[in-house]
């Protein structure tokens, strides 16, 4: 076989060798481009099938799903907090009694007025046979502004420890 190559004119030998070398170089460039395109991440932003775009779509879909789930959990937590606060408020108001036209004490200090208000409440409830002792009253408070004339009857709020 080497004899055939020696017989071919040197010009043809160079021409055939150059053509083969050019074809090999073109094939090598084509293979490198294909491999580079398939393995590139984020270089081909126009293509919908690039790994970056496919991964980005999946991540965005999952983030949207997680975001909506977080919002619904936050709403459920806030609704639960509101319901608990409302129930606590309602329960605390169940232990209240308001007496209208309760006489206001003419004592000078708040502590003395508080004692007088508790005495009025215990005497009234004792007279009604309600079975309440002074220790059962947690808070006694006159509702409204302090009257100028101490003899004026005002509403009084009494909060008990239990029902």
VEXSE-48405 format. One record per residue (C-alpha): residue number from 1; y, z, x. Coordinates in nm, 2 decimals. Example, Ala and Ser with C-alpha at 12.3 -4.5 7.8 and 13.67 -1.06 7.14 Angstrom:
BEGIN
ATOM/kekol/c2/c3/c1
ATOM/1/-0.45/0.78/1.23 .
ATOM/2/-0.11/0.71/1.37 .
// end
This chain:
BEGIN
ATOM/kekol/c2/c3/c1
ATOM/1/0.00/0.00/0.00 .
ATOM/2/0.23/0.07/0.28 .
ATOM/3/0.18/-0.29/0.38 .
ATOM/4/0.33/-0.41/0.05 .
ATOM/5/0.64/-0.21/0.10 .
ATOM/6/0.68/-0.35/0.45 .
ATOM/7/0.65/-0.70/0.31 .
ATOM/8/0.92/-0.65/0.05 .
ATOM/9/1.25/-0.75/0.19 .
ATOM/10/1.47/-0.46/0.31 .
ATOM/11/1.74/-0.56/0.06 .
ATOM/12/1.51/-0.52/-0.23 .
ATOM/13/1.38/-0.20/-0.09 .
ATOM/14/1.73/-0.05/-0.09 .
ATOM/15/1.81/-0.19/-0.43 .
ATOM/16/1.50/-0.05/-0.59 .
ATOM/17/1.54/0.29/-0.41 .
ATOM/18/1.90/0.31/-0.52 .
ATOM/19/1.81/0.23/-0.88 .
ATOM/20/1.54/0.49/-0.88 .
ATOM/21/1.77/0.75/-0.72 .
ATOM/22/2.04/0.67/-0.99 .
ATOM/23/1.79/0.71/-1.27 .
ATOM/24/1.66/1.03/-1.13 .
ATOM/25/2.02/1.17/-1.10 .
ATOM/26/2.10/1.06/-1.46 .
ATOM/27/1.78/1.22/-1.58 .
ATOM/28/1.86/1.54/-1.39 .
ATOM/29/2.21/1.56/-1.54 .
ATOM/30/2.08/1.50/-1.89 .
ATOM/31/1.82/1.78/-1.85 .
ATOM/32/2.08/2.02/-1.72 .
ATOM/33/2.31/1.94/-2.01 .
ATOM/34/2.04/1.99/-2.27 .
ATOM/35/1.93/2.32/-2.11 .
ATOM/36/2.29/2.44/-2.07 .
ATOM/37/2.36/2.35/-2.44 .
ATOM/38/2.05/2.54/-2.56 .
ATOM/39/2.11/2.84/-2.35 .
ATOM/40/2.49/2.87/-2.38 .
ATOM/41/2.62/3.16/-2.57 .
ATOM/42/2.96/3.11/-2.73 .
ATOM/43/3.05/2.79/-2.54 .
ATOM/44/2.98/2.55/-2.84 .
ATOM/45/3.18/2.72/-3.11 .
ATOM/46/3.19/2.41/-3.33 .
ATOM/47/2.81/2.40/-3.38 .
ATOM/48/2.67/2.62/-3.65 .
ATOM/49/2.34/2.65/-3.48 .
ATOM/50/2.46/2.81/-3.16 .
ATOM/51/2.32/3.15/-3.09 .
ATOM/52/2.66/3.31/-3.10 .
ATOM/53/2.75/3.17/-3.44 .
ATOM/54/2.41/3.26/-3.59 .
ATOM/55/2.42/3.61/-3.45 .
ATOM/56/2.78/3.65/-3.56 .
ATOM/57/2.69/3.55/-3.92 .
ATOM/58/2.41/3.80/-3.93 .
ATOM/59/2.62/4.08/-3.78 .
ATOM/60/2.91/4.01/-4.02 .
ATOM/61/2.67/4.01/-4.32 .
ATOM/62/2.51/4.35/-4.21 .
ATOM/63/2.86/4.50/-4.15 .
ATOM/64/2.97/4.40/-4.49 .
ATOM/65/2.66/4.55/-4.65 .
ATOM/66/2.70/4.88/-4.45 .
ATOM/67/3.08/4.89/-4.52 .
ATOM/68/3.01/4.87/-4.90 .
ATOM/69/2.74/5.13/-4.88 .
ATOM/70/2.98/5.37/-4.68 .
ATOM/71/3.25/5.32/-4.95 .
ATOM/72/3.01/5.40/-5.23 .
ATOM/73/2.89/5.71/-5.05 .
ATOM/74/3.25/5.82/-4.99 .
ATOM/75/3.33/5.77/-5.35 .
ATOM/76/3.02/5.97/-5.45 .
ATOM/77/3.12/6.25/-5.22 .
ATOM/78/3.48/6.25/-5.36 .
ATOM/79/3.35/6.25/-5.72 .
ATOM/80/3.12/6.55/-5.63 .
ATOM/81/3.41/6.74/-5.47 .
ATOM/82/3.62/6.68/-5.78 .
ATOM/83/3.34/6.79/-6.01 .
ATOM/84/3.28/7.11/-5.80 .
ATOM/85/3.66/7.19/-5.80 .
ATOM/86/3.69/7.14/-6.17 .
ATOM/87/3.38/7.36/-6.24 .
ATOM/88/3.52/7.63/-6.02 .
ATOM/89/3.85/7.61/-6.19 .
ATOM/90/3.70/7.62/-6.53 .
ATOM/91/3.47/7.92/-6.43 .
ATOM/92/3.77/8.11/-6.29 .
ATOM/93/3.96/8.06/-6.62 .
ATOM/94/3.67/8.19/-6.83 .
ATOM/95/3.74/8.53/-6.69 .
ATOM/96/4.10/8.53/-6.81 .
ATOM/97/4.25/8.69/-7.12 .
ATOM/98/4.62/8.65/-7.22 .
ATOM/99/4.78/8.91/-7.44 .
ATOM/100/5.09/8.79/-7.62 .
ATOM/101/5.38/9.03/-7.69 .
ATOM/102/5.24/9.28/-7.44 .
ATOM/103/5.50/9.54/-7.36 .
ATOM/104/5.66/9.51/-7.02 .
ATOM/105/5.67/9.82/-6.80 .
ATOM/106/6.00/9.96/-6.71 .
ATOM/107/5.88/10.08/-6.37 .
ATOM/108/6.08/9.97/-6.06 .
ATOM/109/5.81/9.85/-5.82 .
ATOM/110/5.56/9.58/-5.86 .
ATOM/111/5.27/9.82/-5.79 .
ATOM/112/5.38/10.06/-6.06 .
ATOM/113/5.42/9.77/-6.31 .
ATOM/114/5.07/9.65/-6.22 .
ATOM/115/4.92/9.99/-6.28 .
ATOM/116/5.11/10.01/-6.62 .
ATOM/117/4.98/9.67/-6.72 .
ATOM/118/4.62/9.76/-6.63 .
ATOM/119/4.66/10.08/-6.83 .
ATOM/120/4.78/9.89/-7.13 .
ATOM/121/4.49/9.64/-7.11 .
ATOM/122/4.22/9.91/-7.07 .
ATOM/123/4.37/10.11/-7.36 .
ATOM/124/4.38/9.81/-7.59 .
ATOM/125/4.02/9.70/-7.50 .
ATOM/126/3.90/10.06/-7.52 .
ATOM/127/4.05/10.08/-7.87 .
ATOM/128/3.86/9.76/-7.96 .
ATOM/129/3.53/9.91/-7.82 .
ATOM/130/3.50/9.62/-7.57 .
ATOM/131/3.34/9.84/-7.31 .
ATOM/132/3.59/9.75/-7.03 .
ATOM/133/3.69/9.99/-6.75 .
ATOM/134/3.99/9.97/-6.53 .
ATOM/135/3.77/9.87/-6.24 .
ATOM/136/3.67/9.55/-6.43 .
ATOM/137/4.03/9.41/-6.41 .
ATOM/138/4.09/9.20/-6.10 .
ATOM/139/4.44/9.08/-6.16 .
ATOM/140/4.71/9.17/-6.41 .
ATOM/141/5.03/8.97/-6.42 .
ATOM/142/5.32/8.92/-6.66 .
ATOM/143/5.36/8.55/-6.74 .
ATOM/144/5.71/8.41/-6.72 .
ATOM/145/6.03/8.53/-6.56 .
ATOM/146/6.10/8.90/-6.53 .
ATOM/147/6.30/8.99/-6.83 .
ATOM/148/6.65/9.14/-6.80 .
ATOM/149/6.57/9.38/-7.09 .
ATOM/150/6.25/9.56/-7.00 .
ATOM/151/6.17/9.64/-7.36 .
ATOM/152/6.11/9.27/-7.44 .
ATOM/153/5.75/9.18/-7.51 .
ATOM/154/5.61/8.91/-7.28 .
ATOM/155/5.27/8.74/-7.24 .
ATOM/156/5.04/8.91/-6.99 .
ATOM/157/4.75/8.75/-6.81 .
ATOM/158/4.45/8.96/-6.71 .
ATOM/159/4.17/8.83/-6.49 .
ATOM/160/3.84/9.01/-6.49 .
ATOM/161/3.57/9.01/-6.23 .
ATOM/162/3.30/8.89/-6.47 .
ATOM/163/3.26/8.80/-6.84 .
// end
